[in-house]
Amino acid sequence: MSDYSNLEQVLNELDELVEHSKLNYELQILDDFINKMPGEQEAGPSTSHQPVQKAPPSTSHQPVRWLKRDSEGNVVYDRPRSSRNQTATYSRKTGAHTRMLDSSVEITNYCPPDTVETFLEELNHSQGDDLDDQETAPAPPRASSDWSTRKSLLSERWEKERPCLVNTMVAQQNATTPICQQCGSSPAAVRCRDCRPQPFFCADCDVSIHRNHVFHNRDATIAGFFQPLPPTTCVVERALSQCVCIVPLEMPEKICSCSPGSLSINTGKVVAVVTMNGRYDLSMPEMKCEACKATWSAGVDDLVRNDYWPATLHFSTVYATDVFCSYEELKMAAPGLSCQAFLRMLDQRTVRFGRTGKITADSFRKSFLEWEAVRFEVDKICREEHFVCPACTPDMLAVSVDGNRKHYRFKNAARSEEQALFDGIFIAKDDEVERFVDYIHSTTNHVSGRGVCGGEWSAARETSTRSSSKIDEEGLELAVCRHGVFLGALNMFRGEIYAYPLYLQNKLANKPISFFAMDVTCKYWPYLNKVAKSCPELQHLLSMKPFLSVFHAKAHDFKCEVKWSGAYQQGAGLTLGEEVEQCNAFLSRIAVTTKHMSKAGRTDMLTLMAMRWNQQKFNNLATSLACRYQKATKRLESQLQDLESMRIQLAVTQVEVEGWVTDIKEWAEATTSKNNADLDAVTSRMEVLVASIKRRSQRLYKDTDGSKGRARIRRKIREDKAILSSVVEKYNSMVPDTERIVFDSILSDETVWPWQLSHGDAVDLKTKRKAFDVVMAIRRLEEEKKIVLSEMAKHWKSLSTRADTLKEMSCQLSSEALESELWALNEEGIKGFLSLTLRKKQEVTRMMKHARDCYSQVLTGTSMDFQNDWDGYDSDSELSDN
C-alpha cells in the first residue's frame, strides 16, 4: 500500500508540473498576440497565411497551456472528437483512460469500414459525439401531428400575411411606364404575360417580337392601366391600331423552281383558332411567286402536321390538338363535365385576354370525335387491343355482368341519323342484339313475365315492352373482367332481361372462362339450363361455373349464399363478382350528359371513355397485381392466426373444424322434409323478405338517380315490411315460446335465426358458420396467391409479345401482308409509322421494367408502399380489403 501511495503522489506532482508548464506557455502566447495587435492594425489585414514561429520556452518564464476539465477532472476538448486522433491519458479522479489530441496525425489516415454494419455503427457513434462535443443550433419546432392544429396554424399564417398580399396585389396593377426591357431606350407601351422575366416592350419591339408569337397574352399600358390586347391590335404612337397576324404554320421553302427571293407571304382567309386560352381570330398564310405567279395555301394536311385540327374540311375554325387532349383528361377526371361547360370556360378566357367571339359546341364536339376516330385507326394499325385484359389472356378466371339503368337516353334528345364512329367497337350493334334476343325467345317458346330472384327485385324482371314512352335506350348491360377492364356492353330496351347477359356470355365465350358472375345468378343459371336444352349451340356456356357476387349474396339467405356466393366457390380466389359495380361508378357520372346526346354521340362518348378507362387500367396493372399479392399474403397470415385463436378458444382440433365445414355444406344442400314443409316455407319466406329489404335499402341510391324512383323503392320497402310482420306472426304461432322471434331484431346486420341454433348438437350453427367462414377465407386467400402469380406471368408474357410484335412490324414495313393494314400509307406515312412503333416499343419497355421491379420486390417478400404509384381511378385496393 505504501508503494502505491508513493506512486500516486509522484503522479500527482507530475500532473501539477505539466499543468503549470502548459499554463505558462499559453500565457506567453497570449502576451505575444496582444503585443502584435497594434502593429497588425496599422499594417492592415494580411492576405498571406504564414505559420507563426513559436519561441521555445525559457527557464525564467515557463510556458503554460489551459485545459478545460469537467466536474470529474477529465479533459474537455473544443473540437469534435470525429476530427482528431486520440491518444490515451489517465484521469486522476476516476482512474479511467481518456483520449488526447495529437495534431501530427492527419485525417487522411482514416480507414473505410469493412461492412455496412460497421459503417452504420461508426455513423451513429460520430453523430453522438457531435451532439456531445459541439454546441448545435436549436432544432426547428416540429409540426404538430394533429390535423386540426396544423390547419389552424396554416390559417393563422395566411391571415397574418393577408394584408401584405393585398398590398402586393394592388401594387401589381401599377401601370407606370418603365423603360423597354428589350432595347433599353424607349418607354415601354406593352406588357406580355408570357415573356417573363422581361415582360415590358416598347411599341417597335412589341411588333418585331410578337409577329411570330401571336398566342402571347399582351396588355397595353398607355391608358394608365393594363388593358388586354388581342393579337391583331398593336400600339402606334401611343395609340391602339389594328394589324394583321397570321396563323403560325410551317411553310414550304419553295413552291416552284424560281428563285426564293421571288416568294412573298400574304394573308389569306380569316379563321378562328381555338387553344386552351380561348379563341383567336387570325389569318391563314398564303405564298405567291412574283415571277411565275405560282401560289400555295395551307390545307388540312398542313394543319394536322402543325398540331391543329379543322372543324370541317373547308375549315373556318381550327382547334389546337392540345384542347382536345385537355378536354379528354378533364372528362376522365370529372366524367360529368359537359362539352358546353368546357367551352364556356374557354369563352371566359377569350374575354379575359381582350378577345371576342364564341366557340360553337356542335362544331367542337364533332371535331373532337373525328380526331379520336383517327387516333383509334392509328392504334389499329399498331395492333392495339383496347378491350382485352393482358392479365386475362389467353384464359380468363371470371367475367362479371350487370346492368346500369342510369344510362338511359331520352327520345326527345338530339335526333340525328348519322352513324356512330365507334359503332360495334364496345357497345354491340342494336340490330345484332335484337336478332339474338328474338331467336332465343322463339326457340324457347318464351312467355313475357316477371322473373323473381329471392324477392321481387326489379333487377331480375323480364318484360317485353319498354318501361317508359319518354325513354329510348333504358340503360347498359356491361361485362368486365376481375381487374375492372371493360370487355363489352349492349343497350337495354326491355329492362334487364336474361337474354342480354346471355348475349354477352356467348360473345365472350371465344376464350376459356371459369366463372360467370351476376347479381341474380341463382335465377339466371336455371334460365341458362333451359335455353341450352333448346339451343344446342349454347351448350358450351354451361362449362362456366355460376358465381353470385359477394355483396349480393349477403342479401340472400345463408343456404343460397353457401351454394352460389363467390366467397365459397373453389378456385375463385378473392374474386368478388362486383368489379362491374366499380366500373359503373365511373360510367354513371357520364350519364348526366349522355342522356341528352344523340344516339351516335352517346355511343361514341361511352366507347371513348371506356377505352381511356381501360388504358389507365393497363398502365397500372403491374402495381395492381403486386398490391393484390401483397395484401393476400398479409391477410392470409392474419386469417391463419384467427383460426388458431378460434381453435384454442373453443378447444377443438383441426379435424373437428373440417367436420364443421362439411356440416355447413351438407346443411346448405339439404332439401326440405315433407313433415316440416309448412314451417320451412314460412322460414324461407321470412329469409327472402329480410334479404329483399336489406338489398333495397343498400342500393337505394344506386338503382336510380331520381327522387321519384327512390320514393317507389321506399314504398316497396314499407310493403315488404308489412308482409314480413304478418309472416313473423304466423311463424310465432307455429313454434314454441322459446323459439319465437321479435320483428325489430330480425332486420339487424347479424341476424341469427332460431332454426340456425343448436338442436341436439353440441355446437350450434352460428359457431360452425363462423369457423366455416374463416376456413373458406383461408382457402380463397391461398387460391388468390396462386391466381395472382399466374396473372403476373400472363401480364409479363403479354408485354413481351407486344414488344416482339412492334419489333416485327418495324422490320417488315415492305411486306405485302403488312401493307394491307397500313391504309396505303405513302413514303412519309411509313416513316412516321416507323417512328411511332419505336415510341410505342419504348413505352412497352418502360412498362416491362416497372412490372419487373414490382413483381420481383413483392415476390421476394419486400414490403412496398403502392400509394404513390396508385391511380385514382383504380379500385383494386378497395377490392382486396373487402
HELIX and SHEET records of a PDB file:
HELIX    1   1 SER A    2  ALA A   43  1                                  42    
HELIX    2   2 ARG A   81  SER A   83  5                                   3    
HELIX    3   3 ILE A  107  ASN A  109  5                                   3    
HELIX    4   4 VAL A  116  ASP A  133  1                                  18    
HELIX    5   5 TRP A  147  ALA A  171  1                                  25    
HELIX    6   6 ALA A  203  HIS A  210  1                                   8    
HELIX    7   7 PRO A  260  SER A  262  5                                   3    
HELIX    8   8 VAL A  300  ARG A  305  1                                   6    
HELIX    9   9 THR A  321  ALA A  333  1                                  13    
HELIX   10  10 CYS A  339  ARG A  352  1                                  14    
HELIX   11  11 ALA A  361  ILE A  381  1                                  21    
HELIX   12  12 PRO A  390  CYS A  392  5                                   3    
HELIX   13  13 ASP A  430  THR A  443  1                                  14    
HELIX   14  14 SER A  458  ALA A  460  5                                   3    
HELIX   15  15 ALA A  499  LEU A  508  1                                  10    
HELIX   16  16 THR A  521  SER A  534  1                                  14    
HELIX   17  17 PRO A  536  SER A  543  5                                   8    
HELIX   18  18 VAL A  550  ALA A  553  1                                   4    
HELIX   19  19 PHE A  558  TRP A  564  1                                   7    
HELIX   20  20 GLY A  566  TYR A  568  5                                   3    
HELIX   21  21 GLU A  579  THR A  594  1                                  16    
HELIX   22  22 LYS A  599  ASN A  619  1                                  21    
HELIX   23  23 LEU A  621  LEU A  650  1                                  30    
HELIX   24  24 GLN A  654  GLU A  669  1                                  16    
HELIX   25  25 ALA A  677  GLN A  698  1                                  22    
HELIX   26  26 SER A  707  MET A  734  1                                  28    
HELIX   27  27 ASP A  737  GLU A  739  5                                   3    
HELIX   28  28 PHE A  743  SER A  745  5                                   3    
HELIX   29  29 PRO A  754  GLN A  756  5                                   3    
HELIX   30  30 LEU A  765  CYS A  811  1                                  47    
HELIX   31  31 GLU A  816  GLU A  819  1                                   4    
HELIX   32  32 GLU A  827  LEU A  859  1                                  33    
HELIX   33  33 ASP A  876  ASP A  881  1                                   6    
SHEET    1   A 2 LYS A  68  ARG A  69  0                                        
SHEET    2   A 2 VAL A  75  VAL A  76 -1                                        
SHEET    1   B 2 GLN A  86  TYR A  90  0                                        
SHEET    2   B 2 HIS A  97  LEU A 101 -1                                        
SHEET    1   C 4 PHE A 200  PHE A 201  0                                        
SHEET    2   C 4 VAL A 190  CYS A 192 -1                                        
SHEET    3   C 4 ARG A 218  ALA A 220 -1                                        
SHEET    4   C 4 GLN A 227  LEU A 229 -1                                        
SHEET    1   D 2 THR A 233  VAL A 236  0                                        
SHEET    2   D 2 ALA A 239  GLN A 242 -1                                        
SHEET    1   E 5 THR A 295  SER A 297  0                                        
SHEET    2   E 5 GLY A 278  CYS A 289 -1                                        
SHEET    3   E 5 LEU A 263  THR A 275 -1                                        
SHEET    4   E 5 THR A 317  ALA A 320  1                                        
SHEET    5   E 5 TYR A 308  PRO A 310 -1                                        
SHEET    1   F 5 PHE A 486  MET A 492  0                                        
SHEET    2   F 5 GLY A 475  CYS A 481 -1                                        
SHEET    3   F 5 MET A 396  ASN A 404 -1                                        
SHEET    4   F 5 ILE A 513  MET A 518  1                                        
SHEET    5   F 5 LYS A 545  LEU A 548  1                                        
END                                                                             
